């Protein structure tokens, strides 16, 4: 298996999907673009989107937790009030 395969035209790469190598490098306008780098950058972008979504979910869950804790505190106060009223009537 070759480490790097060079192509002068990107269209050649799409025709050779079966080619197994570590890196596919092609030249375009005298600029060398490394396919592995493109894949890594795409994966980085995907992971950054996933991280952003996770952070947003964490914020939402945190706000929901605060809301539920507040509701619980209100209900505990009301329960205590009802218990005190019940005991005063006995």
DATA-V765564 format. One record per residue. N is the residue number from 1. RES is the residue in one letter. SS is DSSP state (2 for helix, 1 for strand, 0 for the rest). PHI is phi in whole degrees, 0 to 359 (* if undefined). D_CENTER is the distance of its C-alpha to the mean C-alpha in Angstrom with 1 decimal. Layout:
n=N res=RES ss=SS phi=PHI d_center=D_CENTER
n=N res=RES ss=SS phi=PHI d_center=D_CENTER
This chain:
n=1 res=X ss=0 phi=* d_center=33.9
n=2 res=X ss=0 phi=286 d_center=33.9
n=3 res=X ss=0 phi=287 d_center=31.5
n=4 res=X ss=1 phi=223 d_center=31.3
n=5 res=X ss=1 phi=240 d_center=32.6
n=6 res=X ss=1 phi=257 d_center=33.6
n=7 res=X ss=1 phi=227 d_center=34.0
n=8 res=X ss=0 phi=269 d_center=35.6
n=9 res=X ss=0 phi=226 d_center=34.1
n=10 res=X ss=2 phi=298 d_center=30.5
n=11 res=X ss=2 phi=296 d_center=32.1
n=12 res=X ss=2 phi=295 d_center=33.5
n=13 res=X ss=2 phi=294 d_center=30.1
n=14 res=X ss=2 phi=297 d_center=29.1
n=15 res=X ss=2 phi=280 d_center=32.5
n=16 res=X ss=0 phi=241 d_center=31.9
n=17 res=X ss=0 phi=298 d_center=28.7
n=18 res=X ss=0 phi=284 d_center=30.6
n=19 res=X ss=0 phi=295 d_center=31.1
n=20 res=X ss=0 phi=252 d_center=29.6
n=21 res=X ss=0 phi=203 d_center=29.2
n=22 res=X ss=0 phi=286 d_center=26.8
n=23 res=X ss=1 phi=221 d_center=26.5
n=24 res=X ss=1 phi=247 d_center=27.6
n=25 res=X ss=1 phi=240 d_center=29.0
n=26 res=X ss=1 phi=228 d_center=30.6
n=27 res=X ss=1 phi=257 d_center=32.7
n=28 res=X ss=1 phi=216 d_center=32.6
n=29 res=X ss=0 phi=52 d_center=34.9
n=30 res=X ss=0 phi=61 d_center=35.5
n=31 res=X ss=1 phi=245 d_center=31.8
n=32 res=X ss=1 phi=270 d_center=30.2
n=33 res=X ss=1 phi=247 d_center=26.7
n=34 res=X ss=1 phi=262 d_center=25.0
n=35 res=X ss=2 phi=299 d_center=23.0
n=36 res=X ss=2 phi=300 d_center=21.0
n=37 res=X ss=2 phi=296 d_center=19.9
n=38 res=X ss=2 phi=298 d_center=18.8
n=39 res=X ss=2 phi=295 d_center=16.8
n=40 res=X ss=2 phi=297 d_center=15.3
n=41 res=X ss=2 phi=293 d_center=14.5
n=42 res=X ss=2 phi=295 d_center=12.9
n=43 res=X ss=2 phi=294 d_center=10.7
n=44 res=X ss=2 phi=299 d_center=10.0
n=45 res=X ss=2 phi=297 d_center=9.2
n=46 res=X ss=2 phi=297 d_center=6.8
n=47 res=X ss=2 phi=292 d_center=5.0
n=48 res=X ss=2 phi=295 d_center=5.7
n=49 res=X ss=2 phi=296 d_center=4.6
n=50 res=X ss=2 phi=297 d_center=1.0
n=51 res=X ss=2 phi=297 d_center=3.4
n=52 res=X ss=2 phi=299 d_center=5.7
n=53 res=X ss=2 phi=297 d_center=5.3
n=54 res=X ss=2 phi=296 d_center=5.7
n=55 res=X ss=2 phi=296 d_center=8.3
n=56 res=X ss=2 phi=297 d_center=9.9
n=57 res=X ss=2 phi=296 d_center=10.3
n=58 res=X ss=2 phi=296 d_center=11.8
n=59 res=X ss=2 phi=297 d_center=14.1
n=60 res=X ss=2 phi=298 d_center=15.1
n=61 res=X ss=2 phi=295 d_center=15.9
n=62 res=X ss=2 phi=296 d_center=17.8
n=63 res=X ss=2 phi=296 d_center=19.8
n=64 res=X ss=2 phi=296 d_center=20.6
n=65 res=X ss=2 phi=298 d_center=21.8
n=66 res=X ss=2 phi=299 d_center=24.0
n=67 res=X ss=2 phi=297 d_center=25.4
n=68 res=X ss=2 phi=294 d_center=26.2
n=69 res=X ss=2 phi=296 d_center=27.8
n=70 res=X ss=2 phi=295 d_center=29.9
n=71 res=X ss=2 phi=299 d_center=31.0
n=72 res=X ss=2 phi=298 d_center=32.0
n=73 res=X ss=2 phi=299 d_center=34.0
n=74 res=X ss=2 phi=298 d_center=35.8
n=75 res=X ss=2 phi=291 d_center=36.7
n=76 res=X ss=2 phi=295 d_center=37.9
n=77 res=X ss=2 phi=297 d_center=40.1
n=78 res=X ss=2 phi=295 d_center=41.4
n=79 res=X ss=2 phi=299 d_center=42.1
n=80 res=X ss=2 phi=299 d_center=44.0
n=81 res=X ss=2 phi=298 d_center=46.0
n=82 res=X ss=2 phi=295 d_center=46.9
n=83 res=X ss=2 phi=298 d_center=48.0
n=84 res=X ss=2 phi=296 d_center=50.1
n=85 res=X ss=2 phi=294 d_center=51.8
n=86 res=X ss=2 phi=299 d_center=52.4
n=87 res=X ss=2 phi=294 d_center=54.0
n=88 res=X ss=2 phi=288 d_center=56.1
n=89 res=X ss=2 phi=275 d_center=57.6
n=90 res=X ss=0 phi=278 d_center=58.7
